């Protein structure tokens, strides 16, 4: 037990990174409390505007979860232009002031009847938030298109389109090659240890901790986006990152190790192997659990650069909605549960069959290609069609198209390789290729070394 504690404490970089992500993820919760936001456009000399301003001031004093943003339009040309775009985003025109925007509601004028209408809209927004009017305005400014006013964005997790998108993107993200090669190598090591139940316990805990670490990463990004003032520029930045990472991963799927590549470095592979050696030598349940948690944490940190584009894209999509705090983290949790499904399936099958092997070069490259195609499509949408973010089902259709594109490209590459092999083969002699570079890693690790370490 003492040895395990010393080993764990030696991973200072891992501990610092974990605490940083956890702190940023949890500390930002207040930023996503999703108050009911009221946007009011008024004129300096308008009597009804002054009456509504006075009423709204009292409402804010009595309800801290209500925010009011006021814009004078008679003497401020910039606010007047903003007013025109606000009304266009609601598929209407400016007809006079005061004009109040709450959620999906645009209310012109102020009277006792309209006061009750505004109050009703605010109460509905506090219970079930919809798209923030300012976000709707930004979408219109960046695309010239108005979003549908019936787009309720606070649907239950599994009933809404956002939930469908979370499950779809999470499962597809779980197919990333970096996560697979680490898990498969770990299972291969555990098979040689000769203990089925130990293998099942470590595999299950490794997958669960990987999902929890992913949740912390995504929660940190969620709260980072909360402090970004401009929705449009945040979306552009996310699109550029997705395009860059997608291009590199797609290149790896087609022409591996030609130029820059993303993955777990050889130095980090060595560290992971060292941690696996320690894990195999543990005997007590507590020390095994502790060593597994450290290993899963290290693996999550090392592989994040390989898969950052997809979860970052989902977080950006999520932050275009004005939701209650529980929905933000609920969707993140749903995504992370879906993310670990492919890993869990591999762990279960390996434990039941009590066998595992390292990922093949061919599968690794195919997963790299798919990851690249998926991130490229997200980057293109963010940069050139940001209004599509408001339609999760369309994004699911895009992801289905990514699967088809990857399958088609893989098929064409296989046929091209087959034709090349036929041209290079001599009659009566088959050329066996032995110099193909492994697609992912751990190619230089001898599993027999684990047997020797365990015997010692």
N, C-alpha and C positions, 0 to 999 in steps of 0.2 A: 504493500500500500504506500509506503514511504517513497519507494522508487517511482511509482506512478505519479505521485504528487510532484516530485522533482521534475519528472519529464514534462508534466503539464505546465508547470511554472516556467519551464525553459522556452515554451512557445510564446514568448512575449509579443511577437508581432501578431500572432493569431488572437491573443487575448485583447490587445489594444484595438484591433480591427473589429472584433466582435462587440466590444463595449461601445465603440464609436457608432456602429450601425444601430445597436439596440437603443442607445441614448437618443440618436437623431430620429429614429423611428417613433419612439414613444413621446419624446418631448414636443414633437410637432402636432400632436393630436388637437390642440386648441386651434391650430390654423385651419382645420377642416371641420369645425363645429357647425358649419353651414347655417349661419343665421338667415332669417328671412330678409332679403334685400329689396328695398323700395327705391326706385329711380323716378325722381320728379323733375319735370321741366316747367319753369315758371317765368313770369315776366315781372320786372321790378315794380311796375305801377298797377299790377293786376290785383284787384281786391279779393277775388276768390282764391287766388294763389296764396295771398297772405293768410287767409283763413285756414287753408289746408296745411300750410307750413306750421301754423300754431298748433293745429290738431296733431300733426305728425310728431312735433317736438314733445308733446305730452305722452304720446304713444311710446316713444323711445325711452322716456324716463321711467315709464311703468313696465317696459319690456326690454331688458338688456339684449335679448336675442334678436332684436329687430334693428336693422341698419337702414338709414335713409341717406340717399345721395341726391343732392339738389343741384340743378343747373339753370342759370339765368340765361334767357335767350333773346331778350329785347336789345340788350346792349353788348352782348358777347357773340361775335360772329362764329367763333369756333364752336361754342355750345349750340348755336342755331344749326350749324352743319351737322353736329352730332344728333340733334333732335330729329332732323330730317332722315338720317340714316337709321336711327332707332325705330322710327315709325315704319320705314321701308322694311326693316328686319321683321316687323310684325305684319307685313303685307298690307300696309295702310299708308296714309299720308297725314302730315301734321295739319290739324284743323283748328288748333287753338290751345291755350293754356288755362289752367294747369292740366298737364297730361301725366298720368302716373303709370308706371310699368311695374308689375309684380308677377313674377313667374311667367305664365302664359297669357297674362291679362294686360290689356292696354285700356286705361280708363280715362276718358276726357271729361274735364269739368269737375266741379265740387259742389255737392248739395247733400242733404240728409240721406237721400236714396243712394247717391254715389259713395257717400261715406261708409254706408253699410256694405256696399259692394267691395270697396277697398279693404275694409276690415275682414270680410269673408275671404278675399284673395290672400291676405296676409296669414290668416289662420290656416288656410289650406296649404300654404307654402311651408309653414312651420311643421305641419304634420307629415307632408309628403313633398319634398322639394322637387322642382322641375329645373329645366335649364335656366341658368342665371341670365337675366336680360342683357347684361353686359357681355356675356359669352355669345349670346345670340347676335348682338351688335357686331362683335369682332368677326364672327363667321360671315356675316353679310359684307363687312368691309373687305375681307380677304378673298371672297369668292363671288360676290354680287348676287348670291342666292339666299333666299329666306328659308329658314328651317321650319318644318311643320309645327304648328302651335299645339297639336295634340300629342307631342312627343313626351310622354310621361317617363321620367328617367329614374324614378325611385321605386320601381317594381320589385317584388320579392326576388330573392337571389336566383332561384331556379326558374321562375316564371318569365323573367324579363330577357330581352335580347342581349343585354350586357352579360348576364349569366351564361348564356350560350356561347358568347365570344370568349368569356373567361375560361370555360371548360375546353373549348376548341384550341385556343392559343396555348393553354397550359399543357395539354396532352402533346401537342406538336413540339412545344419547347422542351418537353421531357425527353424527346428523341435526340437531343443534342449529343454529338459524339464524345465530347469531353467527359460528361457525366457517365456515359456508358462505359468508356474504356477504364475509368477508375473503378467503377463498381464491378465490372467483369474481372479485372485483374485481382481485386480484393477477394472475390468469390473463388477464383482459381487458387489463390493462396490458402484459403480456408478449406478447400477440398483436400489439399495435401496435408492439412493438419489432422484430418481423419475424424472430426467430431461433427456430426450432422446438426445436433441441437445448438452447438456453439455457432455454427455457420448460420443457422436460421436466426438466432438472436442478434448476432452482429449485423447480418444483412438487413433485418428489419429496423434496427436502431439506426444504422447508417442512413437508410432511406428517409426515415422520419426526421432525423437531425438535418439532413440535406434540405428537406422541405421547409423546416423551421428557419434555417439560415436564409433560404431564398425569400421567405416572408419578410425577414428583417431587412434584407437588401431592398426589396420592393417598397416596403414601408418608408425607408429612408428616402428613396427617390420620390415617393408620393409627397412627402413633406417638403422636399427640395423644390418640387414644382409649385407647391403652395405659395412660396415667397416670390415666384416669378410674376412680375407685374403684367407683362404682355403675353397673352395667350398665343398670338400669332408667332412671335419670335421664339417662344418656347417650343411650339410645334415645328418650326423651321429647324431649330437646333436638333430636336429629336429625329427629324427626317434626315438631316445630314449625317448624324451618327449611325442611323440604321443603314443608310446607303453605303457608308464607308465600310462598316463591319460586314454587311451583306456581300459587297463586292469581293472582299478578302476571302470570306468563307466559300463563295461560289468559285472563286479562282482556285482555292484549295481542292474543291471537289473535281475540278477539271485538270488543273496543272499543279499538283502538290509540290510545295517547297520551291516554287519559282517566284522569287520575290518574298515579300513579307507574309507571314502566316500567324494566325492566332491559335493559341492552345496552351497546354500546360508545358512550361519550359522544362528542359532536362534537369536543371537545378532543383526545381520544385518536384519533379518526379522522384529525384533522389531522396528528398525530404519525406515524401509520401511513403516510399519504400521503407525508409528507416522507421517511420511510425507503424507501418504494417508489421515489421519485425517485432517491435515491442508488443503489439497487439496479440500476435500469435503466441508469444511467450507467457501471456497472462494466464492466471489460473482461477482467481477469485472472480465472482460475478461482478462485484463493484468495480474492480480494477479493469475488467474487460469493458464494462459500460463506459467508464471514464475515458479509456484509451480510444474507444470507438467514437465517442462524442468529439474528442480532439481531432481524430482523423477526418471525420465528416466535416468539421469546421474548416480544417486546413484545405480539404479538397474543394469545398465551396468557394473559398477565397481564391484558390489558384485557377479554378475553371471559369470564374465569372466573366473574364474577358472574352471567353469563347462563345458566350451565349447572352451577353448583355443586351443586344439589340432587341430581342423579342420581348422580354419583360419590360424594358424601357418603353417600347411602343405601347404596350398595354397600359402602363401607368399613365402615359400621356393621354391616351384615349379616355381613361377613367377620370382624369382631372379636368376634362372638358365638361364634366357634369357637376352640377351643384347638388350634392347628396348629403344626407345625414352622416355623421362620423361612422356609425355602425355599418353603413353600406359600403363606404370606402374600404374599410378593413375586411368586411365580409367578402367583397369581391376579390380582394387580394388572397384571402384564405381559400376561396374556391379555386382560384388560379393555381395556388401552390399545391392543393390537394390533387388537382388534375395533373400537375407537373410530375408528381411522384408516382403516378399510376404506371407509366412504362417501366420505371425503375423497380417498382414493387413487383410487377409481373415477372421481370427477369430474376429478382431475388427469390421469389416463391418457386418458380420453375427450377432454378438451380438447387435450391434446398431440397425439394422433393426428389429430383433426379440425382442429387448429390454429385453433381458434375458441373463444370464451368470451363470456359476457355477464353483466351484473349480475343478482343474484337478483330475480325478480319480486315485486311486493308480495303477490300472492295466495299464492305458495309460502312466503314469509317468515312470513305470518300463520298459515298452516296448520302450519308447523313450531313456531311459538310455542305454538299451541293444543295440539299433541301433547305438547310438552315440559311444559306446565302440567298436562295431564291425568295424565301419567306421574308427576310429582312429587307431585301431590295424592293419587294412589293410594298411593304409598309413605308419605306422611305419615299417612294414615288407618291404614295397617297398623301403623306404628310406635307410634301413640298408642292404638289401640283393639284391635288384634289382634297384639301382639308375638310370640306363639307361632308365628305363621305364618312368621316369619323362619327358623325351623328347617327349613322345607320349600321349598327353592329351586324345585322344579318348580311348586309352587303360585304362586310369585311370577312365574315365566315365564308362567303362564296369566293372571295379573292383567295383565301387560304386553300380552299378546295382546288382552285385553279393552280396554285403553287404546287400542290401534290401532283397534279396532272403534268405540269411542265417538267418537274423533276423526273417523273417516270419516263416521259418522252425523251428527254435529253439523255437519260441513262440508257435507254434502249438504243438510241442512235449511236452513242459512244460504244456500246457493246458490239453493234453491227460493224462499226468502223474498225474496231480492234480485231474482230473476227476476219474481216477482209484483209487487214494488214498481216495477220498471222498466216493466212493462206498464201499470200504472195511471198512471204519470207521463208516458208517451209520448203525443204527440198524433198523430192520424191523418195518415199520410203524412210524418211527421217523426220522425226518430230522434235522441234526445238523447245526445250523446257526453260522457262525464264525463272531465274532465281535471284535477280538483283532488284526487284521492285522494292521501293522504299516504303516502309510501313506508314500508314496514313495518320496515325495518332501518336503512339508513344509506348514506353515500357519495352521497346524491342530489344534492349540490351540487358534486360534483367533476367537472371537465371533463377527459375523457380526452385531448382535444387538447393540453392543457397538457403532458402527458407527451411528446408528439411534439416540441413546441417545446423542452422541456428536453433531450431526447436529441440534437436537432440542435445545440444549443449545445455 
